[in-house]
Amino acid sequence: MIAASAIDKVFPETTMAESEEAEILEVFRRPSVIKYLRCLGREDAKELLSLSALDLPAQDLKDRHLIVNGKLAVITTLLSLSDL
């Protein structure tokens, strides 16, 4: 339960009103926000493709791959809000 307690401190349980949810969706449906997220995703995808096993130690390569994959996952999730 220690981990759950730490999570609760960082991310306390909250609820959003329908109006707040609508506001979030409105923001992520804006063409400029979608364009910005796609630009971020493109740069991260290029970084991921440029990682070379010949240039980096195995652990560094693995760490960078995980970080960039995580960033791409977040961007994909945010972009998916425009489809709701």
C-alpha positions as CSV (number, residue, x, y, z in Angstrom):
1,M,0.0,0.0,0.0
2,I,3.0,2.3,0.2
3,A,3.1,2.7,-3.6
4,A,-0.6,3.5,-3.7
5,S,-0.1,6.1,-1.0
6,A,2.7,7.7,-3.0
7,I,0.6,7.7,-6.1
8,D,-2.3,9.3,-4.2
9,K,0.0,12.1,-3.1
10,V,1.2,12.8,-6.6
11,F,-2.1,12.2,-8.3
12,P,-4.9,12.8,-5.8
13,E,-8.3,11.4,-6.8
14,T,-10.3,14.0,-8.6
15,T,-13.4,14.1,-10.7
16,M,-14.1,16.3,-13.7
17,A,-17.4,18.0,-14.4
18,E,-18.9,17.3,-17.8
19,S,-18.2,20.9,-18.8
20,E,-14.5,20.4,-18.0
21,E,-14.4,17.3,-20.1
22,A,-16.0,19.1,-22.9
23,E,-13.4,21.9,-22.6
24,I,-10.5,19.4,-22.8
25,L,-12.0,17.8,-25.9
26,E,-12.6,21.2,-27.5
27,V,-8.9,22.0,-27.0
28,F,-7.6,18.8,-28.4
29,R,-9.9,19.1,-31.4
30,R,-8.3,22.4,-32.5
31,P,-6.5,22.0,-35.7
32,S,-3.5,23.9,-34.4
33,V,-3.2,21.6,-31.4
34,I,-3.5,18.5,-33.6
35,K,-0.8,20.0,-35.9
36,Y,1.5,20.7,-33.0
37,L,1.1,17.2,-31.6
38,R,1.8,15.7,-35.0
39,C,5.0,17.8,-35.3
40,L,6.1,16.6,-31.9
41,G,5.3,13.0,-32.9
42,R,7.2,13.3,-36.1
43,E,10.3,14.6,-34.4
44,D,10.2,11.8,-31.8
45,A,9.6,9.2,-34.5
46,K,12.7,10.5,-36.4
47,E,14.7,10.3,-33.2
48,L,13.6,6.8,-32.6
49,L,14.6,5.8,-36.2
50,S,17.9,7.5,-35.8
51,L,19.0,5.5,-32.7
52,S,21.8,3.2,-33.7
53,A,23.0,0.1,-32.0
54,L,26.4,0.8,-33.4
55,D,26.7,4.3,-31.8
56,L,25.3,3.6,-28.3
57,P,25.9,1.1,-25.6
58,A,23.1,-1.5,-25.3
59,Q,21.6,0.0,-22.0
60,D,21.7,3.5,-23.4
61,L,20.0,2.4,-26.5
62,K,17.3,0.6,-24.5
63,D,16.8,3.6,-22.2
64,R,16.4,6.1,-25.1
65,H,14.1,3.7,-26.9
66,L,11.9,3.4,-23.9
67,I,11.8,7.2,-23.4
68,V,11.0,8.0,-27.0
69,N,8.4,5.2,-27.1
70,G,6.8,6.6,-24.0
71,K,6.7,10.1,-25.5
72,L,5.1,8.7,-28.7
73,A,2.5,6.8,-26.6
74,V,1.5,10.0,-24.8
75,I,1.3,12.0,-28.1
76,T,-0.8,9.2,-29.7
77,T,-3.2,9.3,-26.7
78,L,-3.6,13.0,-26.9
79,L,-4.2,12.8,-30.6
80,S,-6.9,10.2,-30.0
81,L,-8.9,12.8,-28.1
82,S,-9.5,14.6,-31.3
83,D,-11.4,11.5,-32.5
84,L,-13.9,11.4,-29.6
